């Protein structure tokens, strides 16, 4: 592995684990505010965490890149999280997790389609194996034949969030190669916070919201702080690795969420959960293995 590849792989793994921890904690507080309001607080706190370091990096940013990076931020932080939170309100977490797990497959398909990455059977098999591992652990099938309109809406929102994430993961690369990673993170997140004021206002955040409980504020503080660090790690990984390799690490997030549920909520941890984790790790090893020919 090259000197840049190893730190990028570690960053991608840590970012994947952060998503799992944030997903677990978000589920605990999802009933205390609307999906837009939750996303707003999440990234407002993350923005404040990044500010001291980002302030020194922003002058080095290319002015022409600010608007497109801001639009990517609105999609990545605003729309993606908004749709994901909507799906968690309409659909059980297992199905949301499984639908969102298509993120790396979609990334690979889009990247190959536009010539950013080349198709390999090994990489494809590894990424598919991570999704199979997630499916085994969450123990659900995507059968919506007898579901109501709300559940269809939840499924559509989860899939749309995966599509948005895949497109953004590919689109960030040229901007990360021209600008400091911390500056890109800050601009993208700031644009998303401004956008999220709109759905938050429609949810009554500034008029009739009763506020978070003490536990809710603690959860939001954790989600926000970890998201600021996690997204910087995510962009660092995207600057050095193919997007499909980075997104493959999202297979770790449901594994961690399941483990945390077993540890803190007394949820059962089945043999299939352990088997799913093994498949995810095996899939990552296969997808990321490099030979001299690579």
N, C-alpha and C positions, 0 to 999 in steps of 0.2 A: 504494500500500500504506500502511496505517496505521502509526503509530509502533510499535505493539505487534506488528503482524503480521510485520514484517520480522525482528526478533530471534527471534520464535517459529519462523519458517521456517528460520532459520540453526540454531537449537537442534535442530529436528527432523532436519535434514540431518546434523548432527554426531552425533546419537544413532543415526541409521541407519548411519553409517559405523562407529561404535563397535561396533555389533552385528556387523558384518562382520569387523572385526579380532578381536573376541573369539571369534567362530565359528572363524576360521582357527586361532587359538592353541589353542582348546579341542580341536580335532581332533588337535593334536600331543601332547596330554597325556591324552587320553580313556582310554588303556589303563592309566594309572598309579593310578587310583582309580575307585570306583563313581560313578554319576551323581549320587546324593544327596550324596556326600562332595565332589565337585567343586563342586556348587552351594553347599554350606555354606562352603567355603573362599572361593569367589568373593564371596559376599555378606558374610561376616564381615570380610574385608579392606575391602570397599566401605563397610561400616558404620563402620569405624575411620577411614576417609578423611573421611567426612561428619561425624563426631562433633564436632570443634572448632567448626564453624559451626552445626550443628544444635542444639547445647546452648543457644545464645542464642535460637533460634527456638521451641523446644518450649514455653516458658511461654505463648506466644500461641495455642497450639492449643486448639480446643474439646474439652472432655473427652468430650462425647457422640460425637465423631467418631473417637475413638481405636480402639475395637473394630472398626467397619466398615472403617477404613483398614487395620488389622492383618489383617483377613480378606482384603482385596484384595491385601495384600502376600504373604500365604501363597500365594494363587493365582498372582499375577504372578511372584514370585521363586521360590517353592517349587515348586508343581505345574508351572508352565509350563517352567521350566528342567529340572526332573526328567524330565518327559516328553520334552523335546527331547533331553536327553542319552541317554535310553533309545533313542530313535529312531536316534541316531547310532551306537549299539552294534549295532543290528539291521539297519540299512539303509544303503546307500551315501549319502555326503553330498549328491550331486546330487539324488536323489529327496527327501531330507529338505528340502533348500533349496526345491525346487519346491512341495512340499506346504505348507511353512510360508509360502511366498509368497502363499498365499490369505488371509493375515492381513488385509490392507487391504480385500479384497473382503468378507470376513465382517464386518469392522467397519462397512463402509458398509451392508450389508444389515441388520444389527442396529440401527444408528442410525436408519435410515429407518423400520424396523418400529415403533420406539417413539416416533417423532416428534422425535428429536433433530436430525436432518438432513433436508433435502428432496432428493428424487431429481432429478438433472439428467443429461441424456445426455452432456454434456461431461465432468462429473466421473466418471461411470461408465466412459466410454470411456478416459479417462486412466488410471484405476486398473487397468482390465483390460489396457491396453497395457503397464504396468509388469510385470504378471505374465507376459505374453507375452515380454517382454524377458528376464526371468529364465529362462523355459523354454527360450528359444533359446540362452542362454549355457550353462546346465547341460547342455543337449543330451540330456535324458531324456524318456521318455514314461511316464505313469502306467499301465502295463500290469502287473497283478498276477495274471494268469491262471495263470502257471506258477511262482508264488512259494510258499515254504514258510511255516509258521505264524509263524516268527520275523520274517519280512519284513512279513507282514500286521500283526503287533504293532507293528513299527517305524513303518509307515505310519499306523496308528491313533493312535499316540503323537504323531507329528508333527502330525497334523490336530487332535488334542485340544489340543495346546499352542497352535495358531493360534486355536482357538475361545476358549480361556481368555484369551489375549492380547487378542482383539477385545472380549470382554465387559468385561474390566478397563479397557481404554482408554476405553470409554464411561462406566463407572461412576465413575471417578476425578473427573470434571469438577466435580460440586457440592462435593466436599471440597476441591479445589484452589481454588475460588472463595471458600471460607470460612477457609482456613488457609494459613500460609506454606508454599511449595513445599518448602523444605528440611526442614521438620518432617514433612510428609507422607512425603517420601522416607525419612527416618530411621525413622519408626514402621513403615512398610510393610516395610522391609528388616529391622528388628529382629524383627518377628513371623515373617518368613520364616526367619531364622536359627534361631530357637527350633524351628520346625516341622521344619527340615531335620536337626536332631539325631536325629530318629526314623529316617528312612531311612539316615542315615549310620551309626547304631549297628547297624542290621540288616545293613549291608554289611561290618561288622567294623572300622570306622574306629578304634574305641577298644579293640580287642582284638588282631586279627591283621594289621593293615595295616602294610606294610613301609616306607611313607613315599614321598615324591616324590624323584625324582632332582634334582640341582641345576638342570638345565634345566626340570624340572617345576615347581619352586618359583618360578623366574623367570617361567614362563608364568602360573602362578596369581596371582602378584603383579601382573602386567600386567592380567590379566583382572579381578581384583578392583578395582584402582585405577581402571581405565577404566570399569568398570561403575558405580561410585559416581558419577562425574562424568556418565556417559552417562545414567543414570536420572534424575538431577536435570534434565538438559536435556530429556529425554523428557517429564517431568511439567510442566516450564515450557511446553513446546510445547502439551501437552494443555490447559493452563489458558487458552490464548489462541486455539487453532485447533480446527476440527471434528476429531473423532477420526479420521475417514477420511483427512483431509489429512495428519495426522501419521503415521499408519501407512503411507501410500503411500511415505514415504521409506525404509521398510524394503527397498524394491526396490534401494536402493544397497548394502545389506549383502552380498548374494552377489556383486555386481560387484566390490566391494573384496576379498572373500575369494578370488575367482578371480584377480584381479590380484596379490595377495600370494603365491598359490601359484605363479604363473608367475615371480615375482621371486625368491622364496626357495627354492622346491622344484623349480625347473626344469620345472614343469608347462607343457605347451603352451598358448599363448594364440592361439586360432583366430580367424578372421574372424567366426565366429558370436558369439564373446565380445564383440568390438567392436560388432557389430550389435546384440546384446542390450543393451549399455550405451546405445547411441543410442536404442533403443526405451524403455528405462527413463527416460532424461532427457526424451524427448519426452512420455511418459505423464505425468510429473510436471508438465511445463510446461502440458499440456492440462488436467490435473485442478486445478491451482492458479491458472490464469489467471482474473483477475477483470475484469468489465466494470462500467460504471456501474450497470447493473441489479442487479448482485450486492450 
